[in-house]
């Protein structure tokens, strides 16, 4: 994860007190912090998205709709935790969807109308097939990452003990995908499946059966996040982005 220093004012990567995650939504890089949701323009240029500095823990998108979970801003009268909230204006304003005061998702992944979330309080993995309106518990979460199919509801690939598991029924059952690579992060986009293993980025066009190495980094990558327009990989405190599906990367400066 990124190495950071403490400061009361969050305007650069080094001035926020704690970064939870960095995620790509469309062609923008979003930084999830204790002091609110930011858009990363440059390493020394972050702008607050909206006025409500919610402590964003889980964060994903369903098309143009942003979905988040976490805690209210300091001094806010919102319930804690905030449950599941959504924004239809790019994060400027948020409205409650479900589980208000009940769930704090530290992990959220979505595609179509499917959402998977790992609740930090119960430890359960939860699933919604209707954009977060209602949820069902899938039991204790044992996955370190989940990538949802961009085209098929209920279909996803998860990482468990560095191995890949495929589900076609929202994890009612899974099958192991056989390969020799050990993965730490995965993303599934229209252009294929992407995974970090060791110091390299890989791509699969057959749902994980075979993999091709795209890039190797100097150091161990931490975060992989991707949209159909942009891909992001963190290595230590450096953030790399690619606009050609991982073939070439440039560092955010």
Protein Blocks (a to p, Z undefined) as FASTA:
>chain_A
ZZddddfbdfbfklcfbdfbdcdehjaccdddfkbccddfbfklccdehjblcdcfbdcd
ehjbccdeddddehiabdcdebjaddfegomaccdfbhghkaccfbdcdehjaccdddfk
lopacddfegolaccdebjafbfbdcddfkbghiacddeehiacddfegolaccddddfb
dcfbdcddfkbccddehjbccddfegolaccdfbdcedjdfbdcddfkbccddehjbccd
dfegolaccddZZ
